[in-house]
Amino acid sequence: MKKVTFIIAAAIMFLLPLKLLCQVSNIVYVDLQRVMVESEKGKEARKALTDEAERLKKNLDARQEELQKMKDAAEKQGPMITPDARADKDKQYQAKLKDYQRLANDYQAELQQKDGEFTQKILKEIEEVIKSMGEKEKYSLILERSQGGILFATPTLDITNKVIGLYNEAVKKRPAATKK
């Protein structure tokens, strides 16, 4: 009797992990960073930020050129002007330099804010797509690759390409729905 009980207990202990493994087999992961970079809306956001950065850089470059001209002119005139005039020119240069530095910092903050806004909006939309897909496909758990602490996972569990495709479709459908 003890032998039969032992065999049954051993069978249960062996089959229980298999049953749990089967229940947990619908765990997948997604790489949100890749979705952000490779999705159509992510590419559009990146391009908009790049265009804005280039526009701001042109403005800064023009101001930097103006500063350089002021500095060169002051150096050329240096020996020929009075110390008071030289001090006045230096004061004007320092004021313009501070304005330039302040403007550069403002532009940097503006770009970071826009990047954050784009990122938050896109992540919220992606999250909706992932939730919908998780419910539809009956996933038990969807992990995020970089934040989920995944050190290794078989590539067959990666649903990133599927999320990118569904997100691109959702974005294409959304403008059509708002036009009606």
SVG drawing of the C-alpha trace seen along z (x, -y; Angstrom):
<svg xmlns="http://www.w3.org/2000/svg" viewBox="-19 -106 66 108">
<polyline fill="none" stroke="black" stroke-width="0.4" points="0.0,0.0 2.9,-2.4 4.4,-1.6 1.2,-2.5 0.8,-5.7 4.4,-6.7 3.9,-6.0 0.7,-8.1 2.4,-10.9 5.4,-10.8 3.1,-10.8 1.1,-13.8 4.4,-15.7 5.6,-15.0 2.4,-15.9 1.6,-19.0 4.6,-21.0 3.6,-19.9 0.1,-21.1 1.4,-24.4 3.8,-24.7 1.0,-24.2 -1.1,-26.9 1.7,-29.3 2.8,-28.6 0.9,-31.6 3.3,-34.1 4.9,-36.4 7.0,-39.5 7.2,-42.7 10.1,-45.1 8.4,-48.5 11.5,-50.4 11.5,-48.6 7.8,-49.3 8.5,-53.0 11.4,-53.0 9.9,-50.8 6.2,-51.7 4.9,-54.3 3.8,-56.7 7.1,-56.3 9.0,-57.1 6.8,-60.2 7.4,-61.4 11.2,-60.9 11.1,-62.8 9.1,-65.7 11.5,-65.9 14.5,-65.8 13.0,-68.5 12.3,-70.7 15.8,-70.2 17.3,-71.2 15.2,-74.3 16.3,-75.3 19.9,-74.5 19.8,-76.8 18.6,-79.6 21.4,-78.8 24.0,-78.6 23.0,-82.1 23.3,-83.5 26.6,-81.8 27.9,-83.3 26.8,-86.7 28.7,-86.1 31.8,-85.1 31.6,-88.3 31.3,-90.4 34.3,-88.7 36.4,-89.0 35.5,-92.7 36.4,-93.4 39.8,-91.7 40.5,-93.7 39.6,-96.9 41.2,-96.1 44.4,-98.0 42.7,-101.0 39.9,-101.7 39.9,-103.1 39.7,-100.8 36.2,-102.0 35.0,-101.2 36.7,-97.8 35.0,-97.1 31.6,-98.2 32.1,-95.9 33.1,-93.0 30.0,-93.6 27.8,-93.5 29.5,-90.3 29.0,-88.7 25.3,-89.7 24.8,-88.2 26.7,-85.0 24.4,-84.6 21.3,-85.1 22.7,-82.5 23.4,-80.0 19.9,-80.6 18.3,-80.1 20.2,-76.9 19.1,-75.5 15.5,-76.6 15.6,-74.8 17.0,-71.7 14.3,-71.7 11.6,-72.3 12.9,-69.3 12.9,-67.1 9.4,-68.1 8.1,-67.4 10.0,-64.0 8.3,-63.1 4.9,-64.1 5.3,-62.1 6.6,-59.1 3.8,-59.2 1.1,-59.5 2.5,-56.7 3.1,-54.4 -0.5,-54.9 -1.7,-53.9 0.6,-50.9 -0.6,-49.8 -4.2,-49.8 -3.2,-47.7 -1.3,-45.3 -4.2,-45.0 -6.7,-44.3 -4.4,-41.7 -3.8,-40.1 -7.5,-39.7 -8.2,-38.6 -5.5,-36.0 -6.0,-35.0 -2.4,-35.6 -1.8,-35.0 1.0,-37.5 2.7,-40.0 6.1,-41.2 8.1,-44.1 11.5,-43.0 13.8,-45.7 11.9,-46.6 10.6,-43.2 13.9,-41.8 14.0,-39.2 17.5,-37.9 16.6,-35.2 13.5,-34.1 13.0,-32.1 12.3,-34.3 9.1,-32.4 7.6,-34.2 8.4,-37.7 5.3,-39.4 7.0,-42.7 6.5,-42.4 2.8,-41.5 2.3,-44.5 4.0,-46.8 1.7,-45.5 -1.4,-45.9 -0.4,-49.3 0.3,-50.5 -3.2,-49.2 -4.9,-50.9 -3.2,-54.2 -4.3,-54.0 -7.9,-53.2 -8.1,-56.0 -7.9,-59.0 -10.5,-57.4 -12.9,-57.0 -12.5,-60.7 -13.1,-62.0 -16.7,-60.5"/>
</svg>
